[in-house]
Amino acid sequence: MLEIGSIVDGKYKILNVIGKGGMSVVYLAMNERANKQWAIKEVRKDGIQNYEVVKQNLIVETDLLKKFNHPHLPSIIDVIDGDGTFLIVMDYIEGNPLSKALETSGAQSQEDVIEWAKQLCDVLGYLHSRKPPVIYRDMKPSNVMLKPDGNVMLIDFGTAREFKSTSVADTTCLGTQGYAAPEQFGGHGQTDARTDIYCLGATMYHLVTGHNPCTPPYEMYPIRQWNPMLSSGLEEIILKCTQRNPEDRYSSCAELLYALDHYTDLDIENKKVQSLKWKTFLVSIILSVVMLLATITSSVALSVSTSSTYDYYMEQANQILDEDQKAQLYKNAIDLNPESFEAYDGLLDAYYRNGTEGADDYLKITQSEYEGVVDVMNKYESRLVSADRQRFADDIALKIGDLLFMRYYSGDGNESRGPIVSAGWYKKVKENTNNEVNRNRAELLEKLAENFQELPSRQMMNDDEQPGIDRISPQEYWDDLEQLINLADIEKNDYDPQTPLTVYLFCLNEINSCKGSFVNEGLESEIVNALNHIKDNILKIKETPDYGRYAYYQKQTAETEEMINSIEGQLGFNVND
């Protein structure tokens, strides 16, 4: 075993043991230079007869994990193949396995189990979408870590394999009996995505009933046989997941996720209500057919065939002017196709009142509108990231961050909350985008957002009132503002006037608030250059095709020019001199 306090590979200090298995020990370690904790899994040659086989399996596992990037999967940081020992450095996941929750408190609430299952569906769907698909094959409570924030992480990829369409059957029988699907034990075909669906169904069964399928009677009964208060809809979902014949299970994790999102619709009580409504509807249709024959029949057929389609919701949303109705239609479209970016973009435009030509009001997002965005993103963000990380960052996260930072309206005078909250969205841009301009802008705006409550415009003017605050210097803050102004150039923002104008107004307000401190620092010439730079870009903005279509661009331009004139007048110079 590694010694507590020892240094591994010159940088990882071993703090303590956090887990032990039959052939491995897991340590908590600290990279003191990076001030970050990691988990180190040690497998020693001592006492393991088939060490080389175990080692090769671990290499396969680490090679797989290195390819992945998903919020519910740990990252492999380093692999150290030493003399007689094999070390894997990975993310340290704070929390406990779900098996511990079962040991301490028995059956878990069905609401929690459904939420965990949805997260696991999402990560399994991500694995299945790899090329070639990766089949996990060992889903069980002990392989799912529950973090303090309520989210889960999938660990231990020792049995995962890449799917090979040419294989008739798996070469080895891997998995945990009780949770494993029949095809995992030879003679029943090879494992595929439906195998993981079976294992997830068995895991849900154990979590929601507290009865381990690995113990007598070695059978999964309908869950309401154990607890009649459980949802009949959830019971139907678990039964379908755990069918012996893969053809009878859900065909994909997306299909299972949809069922979990709508499990109450499958409840017997709801089915009875829907059945009654359906019968009533049929009677009315029959009467209508008798009365109006072909005309009504064709109208009803058209409505039934289109009203529940993604394209129908998108078309209707584009035709309706009412923003609330638009938003609801876009939400309906998102529920049908959560991985299509167009509906999210439409939803944001609806909330920001960005669709009317000639509109005179500013682009603003209210607190209630932002909460509506958060509800949707909490539900589907991981699926968007899985579909296209860069597009999520550049089209969605960046837009939300910009409008929170520059256009948030709380209604209670606490507008500074918007920039503070925007920091999280800029962080998402940083982590997901490949666009260097967007990453640079996100890094800068995140820095400004995180310090928004302690901006120099408040700090430097009120030093006596705020003793003890860790302030940045006027020069440091000027450098940030100057960089932000340069990043907002119209050509760097696809010739869209929105971002440059909003950034310029923000920066000019800060220059105006901090002008005394900036002048005392000897930054007059830098201020002149910045104002000249903004004026040059205003001329370019006025030449863009969209400038004449939207009155708020012209209004923002007028405010920008007025602010420049005000700063010139107060400082006693003209940028054109």
C-alpha positions in Angstrom: 0.0 0.0 0.0 1.0 3.6 -0.5 2.2 5.4 2.6 0.0 8.3 3.9 2.0 11.5 3.3 4.1 10.0 0.5 4.4 11.8 -2.8 3.5 9.9 -6.0 5.1 10.8 -9.3 6.5 13.9 -7.8 3.2 15.7 -7.4 0.4 13.7 -5.8 0.5 13.7 -2.0 -1.4 10.7 -0.5 -3.8 12.0 2.2 -5.8 9.0 3.3 -7.5 5.7 2.2 -11.1 6.3 1.0 -12.0 2.8 -0.3 -10.8 -0.8 -0.5 -11.7 -3.7 -2.8 -10.6 -7.2 -3.3 -7.6 -6.3 -5.4 -7.3 -2.5 -5.2 -7.1 0.5 -2.8 -8.4 4.0 -3.5 -6.7 7.0 -1.9 -7.5 10.6 -1.6 -4.5 12.6 -3.0 -3.7 16.3 -3.3 -1.8 18.0 -6.2 -0.4 20.7 -4.0 0.9 22.8 -7.0 -2.6 22.8 -8.6 -4.4 22.9 -5.1 -6.8 20.2 -6.3 -7.8 16.8 -4.9 -7.8 13.6 -6.9 -8.6 10.0 -6.3 -5.8 7.4 -7.0 -6.7 3.8 -7.5 -3.9 1.4 -6.7 -3.7 -2.2 -8.0 -0.7 -4.1 -6.7 0.9 -7.2 -8.2 1.2 -8.8 -4.7 -1.4 -11.4 -4.0 -3.1 -11.3 -7.4 -2.5 -14.4 -9.5 -3.8 -13.0 -12.7 -2.2 -9.5 -12.3 -1.4 -9.1 -16.0 -5.0 -9.8 -17.0 -6.3 -7.4 -14.4 -3.8 -4.8 -15.5 -4.9 -5.2 -19.2 -8.5 -4.8 -18.2 -7.6 -1.6 -16.3 -5.8 -0.3 -19.3 -8.9 -0.9 -21.4 -11.0 0.8 -18.8 -8.8 3.9 -18.7 -8.5 4.1 -22.4 -12.3 4.1 -22.7 -12.7 6.8 -20.0 -10.1 9.1 -21.6 -12.4 9.3 -24.7 -15.4 10.5 -22.7 -16.5 14.0 -21.7 -19.8 14.0 -19.8 -20.9 15.6 -16.5 -22.0 12.3 -15.1 -18.7 10.5 -15.9 -15.4 10.8 -14.0 -12.3 11.9 -16.0 -9.0 10.0 -16.1 -6.1 12.4 -15.4 -3.1 10.2 -15.3 -2.0 6.5 -15.5 1.2 5.5 -13.7 2.5 2.0 -14.5 5.1 1.4 -11.8 7.2 -1.6 -10.8 4.7 -4.1 -9.3 1.9 -1.5 -9.0 -0.6 0.2 -11.4 -2.0 3.6 -10.4 -5.0 5.4 -12.0 -5.4 9.1 -11.1 -9.0 10.3 -11.6 -11.6 12.8 -10.5 -12.3 12.7 -6.8 -16.1 12.2 -6.5 -17.4 13.4 -3.1 -20.3 11.3 -1.9 -21.3 7.7 -1.4 -22.6 4.9 -3.7 -26.3 4.4 -3.9 -25.7 0.9 -2.3 -24.8 2.8 0.9 -28.1 4.7 0.8 -29.9 1.4 0.5 -28.0 0.0 3.5 -28.7 2.9 5.7 -32.3 3.8 4.8 -33.7 1.0 2.6 -36.0 1.8 -0.3 -35.5 5.3 -1.7 -38.3 7.7 -2.7 -39.6 7.1 -6.2 -39.1 10.8 -7.1 -35.4 10.6 -6.3 -35.1 7.2 -8.1 -36.7 8.6 -11.2 -34.4 11.7 -11.2 -31.3 9.5 -10.8 -32.6 7.2 -13.5 -33.0 10.1 -15.9 -29.4 11.2 -15.3 -28.2 7.6 -15.8 -30.3 7.4 -19.0 -28.6 10.5 -20.2 -25.1 9.2 -19.6 -25.9 5.7 -21.0 -27.4 7.4 -24.1 -24.1 9.4 -24.5 -22.1 6.1 -24.3 -24.4 4.4 -26.8 -24.0 7.4 -29.2 -20.2 7.0 -29.4 -18.7 5.5 -32.6 -18.5 2.6 -32.0 -21.2 2.5 -29.3 -19.9 1.7 -25.7 -22.0 -0.8 -23.7 -21.6 -0.3 -20.0 -23.0 -3.7 -18.8 -22.6 -3.4 -15.1 -25.2 -0.9 -13.9 -26.0 -1.4 -10.2 -26.3 0.8 -7.1 -22.7 0.2 -6.0 -21.4 1.6 -9.3 -23.4 4.9 -9.0 -22.1 7.6 -6.8 -24.5 10.1 -5.2 -22.9 13.5 -4.8 -24.0 16.0 -2.1 -25.8 18.1 -4.7 -28.1 15.2 -5.5 -26.6 14.4 -8.9 -25.1 11.0 -9.7 -21.9 9.8 -11.3 -21.4 6.5 -13.1 -18.1 4.7 -12.1 -16.2 1.5 -12.7 -15.9 0.7 -16.4 -14.2 -2.6 -15.9 -16.9 -4.5 -17.9 -17.7 -1.9 -20.5 -17.1 -2.9 -24.2 -17.3 -1.4 -27.6 -20.2 -2.8 -29.6 -19.3 -4.8 -32.7 -22.1 -5.4 -35.1 -20.3 -8.4 -36.6 -20.3 -10.3 -33.4 -22.9 -12.9 -32.8 -22.4 -13.1 -29.1 -20.1 -11.7 -26.4 -16.9 -13.7 -25.8 -17.1 -13.4 -22.0 -19.9 -13.4 -19.4 -19.6 -10.2 -17.5 -21.9 -8.3 -15.2 -23.5 -8.8 -11.8 -26.0 -11.6 -11.5 -29.4 -10.2 -10.5 -28.8 -6.9 -12.3 -27.4 -8.4 -15.6 -29.5 -9.1 -18.6 -29.9 -12.8 -19.8 -27.8 -12.1 -22.9 -24.8 -11.3 -20.6 -24.4 -14.9 -19.6 -23.8 -16.6 -23.0 -25.9 -18.2 -25.6 -28.4 -15.4 -25.8 -26.8 -13.1 -28.4 -24.4 -10.2 -27.8 -25.0 -7.3 -25.5 -26.2 -3.9 -26.9 -27.9 -0.8 -25.7 -30.9 -2.8 -24.5 -28.6 -4.7 -22.2 -27.9 -1.5 -20.3 -31.6 -0.7 -20.2 -32.2 -4.0 -18.5 -29.5 -3.3 -15.9 -30.9 0.2 -15.3 -34.4 -1.3 -14.8 -33.0 -3.8 -12.3 -31.2 -1.0 -10.5 -34.4 1.1 -10.3 -36.2 -2.0 -9.0 -33.7 -2.4 -6.1 -33.7 1.3 -5.3 -37.4 1.9 -5.2 -38.3 -1.4 -3.4 -35.3 -2.0 -1.3 -35.3 -5.6 -2.4 -32.0 -6.8 -3.9 -32.5 -8.9 -7.1 -29.2 -10.6 -6.3 -30.7 -12.3 -3.2 -33.6 -14.8 -2.8 -36.1 -15.1 -4.4 -33.8 -14.0 -7.3 -36.9 -12.6 -9.1 -38.2 -9.1 -9.8 -41.9 -8.9 -9.0 -44.1 -5.9 -9.9 -42.9 -3.1 -7.6 -46.4 -2.4 -6.2 -46.4 -5.9 -4.8 -43.8 -4.6 -2.3 -45.3 -1.1 -1.9 -48.9 -0.4 -3.2 -48.3 3.3 -2.9 -45.7 3.3 -5.8 -46.7 4.6 -9.2 -48.2 2.1 -11.5 -46.6 4.1 -14.4 -43.1 3.5 -12.9 -44.0 -0.2 -12.4 -44.9 -0.5 -16.1 -41.6 1.2 -17.1 -39.5 -1.1 -14.9 -41.3 -4.2 -16.1 -40.7 -3.2 -19.7 -37.0 -2.5 -19.0 -36.5 -6.0 -17.5 -38.1 -8.2 -20.1 -36.0 -11.3 -20.9 -36.3 -10.7 -24.7 -34.4 -7.6 -25.7 -37.0 -6.9 -28.4 -39.6 -6.3 -25.7 -37.6 -3.7 -23.9 -37.2 0.0 -24.7 -35.2 0.3 -27.9 -33.1 3.2 -26.7 -32.3 5.3 -23.7 -34.0 8.3 -25.4 -37.2 6.3 -25.5 -36.8 5.3 -21.8 -36.0 8.9 -20.8 -39.2 10.1 -22.5 -41.2 7.4 -20.5 -39.6 8.5 -17.2 -40.4 12.2 -18.0 -44.0 11.2 -18.5 -44.4 8.3 -16.1 -47.5 9.7 -14.5 -49.2 9.5 -17.9 -48.8 5.7 -17.6 -50.5 5.5 -14.2 -53.7 3.4 -14.2 -55.8 6.2 -12.8 -54.6 8.6 -15.6 -55.2 5.9 -18.2 -58.8 5.5 -17.0 -59.3 9.3 -17.3 -57.7 9.4 -20.7 -59.7 6.4 -21.8 -62.9 8.1 -20.8 -61.8 11.3 -22.5 -60.9 9.3 -25.6 -64.3 7.5 -25.7 -66.1 10.9 -25.3 -63.9 12.3 -28.0 -64.8 9.4 -30.3 -68.5 9.9 -29.7 -68.2 13.6 -30.6 -66.2 12.7 -33.7 -68.8 10.2 -34.8 -71.6 12.8 -34.3 -69.6 15.4 -36.2 -69.0 13.0 -39.1 -72.7 12.3 -39.3 -73.5 16.1 -39.2 -70.7 17.5 -41.4 -69.2 14.4 -43.1 -66.1 15.0 -45.2 -65.3 18.6 -44.2 -65.1 18.0 -40.5 -63.4 14.6 -41.0 -60.6 16.1 -43.0 -60.2 19.0 -40.6 -59.9 16.6 -37.6 -57.5 14.4 -39.4 -55.2 17.3 -40.3 -55.3 18.5 -36.7 -54.5 15.1 -35.2 -51.7 14.5 -37.6 -49.9 17.8 -37.1 -50.7 19.2 -33.7 -48.2 17.0 -31.8 -45.3 17.4 -34.2 -42.2 19.4 -33.7 -42.6 21.3 -37.0 -46.1 22.2 -36.2 -45.1 23.8 -32.9 -42.2 25.7 -34.5 -44.4 27.0 -37.3 -47.2 28.1 -34.9 -44.6 29.9 -32.7 -43.2 31.8 -35.7 -46.7 33.1 -36.6 -47.8 34.2 -33.1 -46.9 37.6 -31.7 -47.7 37.0 -28.0 -44.4 36.2 -26.3 -45.9 34.0 -23.6 -47.7 31.9 -26.2 -44.6 31.7 -28.3 -42.6 30.6 -25.3 -45.0 27.8 -24.5 -45.0 26.5 -28.1 -41.2 26.5 -28.1 -41.3 24.5 -24.8 -43.7 22.0 -26.4 -41.3 21.6 -29.3 -38.3 21.1 -27.0 -40.2 18.4 -25.1 -40.7 16.5 -28.4 -37.1 17.0 -29.6 -34.8 18.1 -26.8 -31.6 17.9 -28.9 -32.8 20.5 -31.6 -31.2 23.9 -31.0 -33.7 25.9 -33.0 -36.5 25.6 -30.4 -34.2 26.8 -27.6 -33.1 29.8 -29.7 -36.7 30.6 -30.4 -37.5 30.4 -26.7 -34.8 32.8 -25.8 -35.9 35.2 -28.5 -39.5 35.0 -27.2 -38.4 35.8 -23.6 -36.1 38.6 -24.7 -38.8 40.3 -26.9 -36.3 40.2 -29.8 -38.7 39.4 -32.7 -40.5 42.6 -33.6 -39.1 44.9 -36.3 -39.2 48.5 -35.2 -39.5 47.6 -31.5 -38.5 50.5 -29.3 -37.9 48.6 -26.1 -34.5 47.2 -25.0 -33.6 43.5 -25.0 -34.3 42.6 -21.4 -34.8 39.4 -19.5 -36.9 39.5 -16.4 -36.5 37.3 -13.4 -39.5 35.2 -14.1 -38.4 34.7 -17.8 -35.0 33.6 -16.6 -36.5 31.1 -14.2 -38.5 29.7 -17.2 -35.2 29.3 -19.1 -33.6 27.6 -16.1 -36.5 25.1 -15.8 -36.0 24.0 -19.4 -32.2 23.9 -19.2 -32.2 21.9 -16.0 -34.3 19.3 -17.8 -32.4 19.0 -21.0 -29.0 20.8 -20.8 -27.0 17.6 -20.6 -28.7 16.2 -23.8 -27.9 19.5 -25.6 -24.2 19.2 -24.6 -24.1 15.6 -25.6 -25.6 16.5 -29.0 -23.2 19.3 -29.8 -21.0 20.8 -27.1 -19.7 23.8 -29.1 -23.1 24.7 -30.5 -24.6 24.6 -27.0 -21.8 26.9 -25.8 -21.9 29.4 -28.7 -25.6 29.5 -29.4 -27.3 28.9 -26.0 -24.9 29.4 -23.0 -23.3 32.5 -24.5 -26.6 34.1 -25.3 -28.0 33.5 -21.9 -24.8 34.8 -20.2 -24.7 38.0 -22.3 -28.3 38.9 -21.7 -28.0 38.2 -18.0 -24.8 40.3 -17.7 -26.1 43.2 -19.8 -29.9 43.0 -19.9 -31.2 41.5 -16.6 -34.2 43.2 -15.0 -35.3 41.9 -11.6 -38.1 44.4 -11.0 -37.0 45.0 -7.5 -34.0 47.2 -8.3 -31.5 44.3 -7.7 -30.2 44.3 -11.3 -26.7 43.4 -10.1 -27.9 39.8 -9.6 -28.0 39.2 -13.4 -24.3 39.7 -13.9 -23.5 37.6 -10.9 -25.6 34.7 -12.2 -24.1 35.1 -15.7 -20.7 33.8 -14.4 -22.0 30.2 -14.4 -23.1 30.5 -18.1 -19.8 32.0 -19.2 -18.0 29.1 -17.4 -20.1 26.7 -19.5 -18.9 28.5 -22.7 -15.3 28.3 -21.6 -15.6 24.5 -21.0 -17.4 23.6 -24.2 -16.5 26.0 -27.0 -13.7 25.6 -29.6 -14.2 29.2 -30.7 -11.2 31.2 -29.4 -12.9 34.6 -29.6 -15.9 33.3 -27.6 -13.7 31.6 -25.1 -11.6 34.8 -24.5 -14.8 36.9 -24.1 -16.3 34.3 -21.8 -13.2 34.2 -19.6 -13.2 38.0 -19.3 -16.9 38.4 -18.7 -16.8 35.6 -16.1 -14.1 37.4 -14.3 -16.0 40.7 -14.3 -19.2 38.9 -13.3 -17.6 37.2 -10.4 -16.4 40.5 -9.1 -19.5 42.5 -10.0 -20.6 43.1 -6.4 -17.1 44.6 -5.6 -16.5 46.6 -8.8 -14.0 49.4 -8.5 -16.8 51.9 -9.4 -18.2 51.0 -5.9 -14.9 50.1 -4.2 -12.7 53.0 -5.1 -15.4 55.6 -4.4 -16.3 54.2 -1.0 -13.0 53.0 0.5 -13.8 54.3 4.0 -17.3 52.7 4.0 -16.0 49.3 2.9 -12.8 48.5 4.9 -11.2 45.1 4.4 -12.5 44.5 0.9 -9.9 43.0 -1.4 -9.8 45.6 -4.1 -8.2 45.4 -7.6 -6.3 48.4 -8.8 -7.6 51.0 -11.3 -5.0 49.8 -13.8 -6.1 46.2 -13.4 -9.7 47.1 -13.9 -8.9 49.4 -16.8 -7.1 46.5 -18.5 -10.2 44.3 -18.2 -12.5 47.0 -19.6 -10.1 47.7 -22.5 -9.9 44.0 -23.4 -13.7 43.7 -23.3 -14.1 46.7 -25.6 -11.7 45.2 -28.1 -13.5 41.8 -28.0 -16.8 43.5 -28.8 -15.6 44.7 -32.2 -18.5 44.4 -34.7 -16.5 42.1 -37.0 -15.8 39.7 -34.2 -19.5 39.3 -33.4 -20.7 38.3 -36.9 -21.7 41.9 -37.6 -24.6 41.6 -35.1 -25.0 45.1 -33.4 -26.5 43.6 -30.2 -23.3 42.5 -28.4 -21.1 45.5 -29.3 -23.7 48.1 -28.3 -24.5 46.4 -25.0 -20.8 46.0 -24.1 -20.0 49.6 -25.0 -22.8 51.0 -22.8 -21.7 48.8 -19.9 -18.0 49.8 -20.3 -18.8 53.5 -20.8 -20.8 53.5 -17.6 -17.9 51.9 -15.7 -15.5 54.4 -17.3 -17.8 57.3 -16.2 -18.1 55.9 -12.6 -14.3 55.2 -12.3 -13.0 58.2 -14.3 -11.5 59.9 -11.2 -9.5 56.8 -10.3 -8.5 56.2 -13.9 -7.2 59.8 -14.3 -5.3 59.7 -11.1 -3.6 56.5 -12.5 -2.5 58.5 -15.6 -4.8 56.7 -18.0 -6.2 59.8 -19.9 -4.6 58.7 -23.2 -5.9 55.2 -22.8 -9.4 56.6 -22.3 -9.0 58.7 -25.5 -8.0 55.6 -27.5 -10.9 53.6 -26.1 -13.5 56.3 -27.0 -12.0 56.6 -30.5 -12.2 52.8 -30.9 -15.9 52.8 -29.9 -16.7 55.7 -32.2 -15.0 53.8 -35.1 -17.1 50.7 -34.4 -20.3 52.8 -34.1 -19.8 53.9 -37.7 -19.4 50.2 -38.8 -22.5 49.3 -36.8 -24.6 51.9 -38.6 -23.7 50.2 -41.9 -25.0 46.7 -40.9 -28.2 45.4 -42.5 -30.0 44.9 -39.2 -29.3 48.4 -37.9 -32.2 50.1 -39.7 -34.7 47.4 -38.9 -34.7 47.6 -35.1 -35.3 50.9 -33.3 -33.6 49.8 -30.1 -30.3 49.6 -32.0 -30.6 53.2 -32.9 -31.7 54.1 -29.4 -28.6 52.3 -27.9 -26.4 54.0 -30.4 -27.7 57.4 -29.4 -27.1 56.6 -25.7 -23.6 55.4 -26.5 -22.7 58.6 -28.3 -24.3 60.7 -25.6 -22.2 58.9 -22.9 -19.1 59.5 -24.9 -19.9 63.2 -25.2 -20.5 63.3 -21.4 -17.2 61.7 -20.6 -15.4 64.1 -23.0 -17.1 67.1 -21.4 -16.3 66.0 -17.8 -12.7 65.3 -18.6 -12.2 68.4 -20.7 -11.1 66.8 -24.0 -12.5 65.6 -27.3 -11.5 62.3 -28.7 -11.2 63.8 -32.2 -8.7 66.5 -31.0 
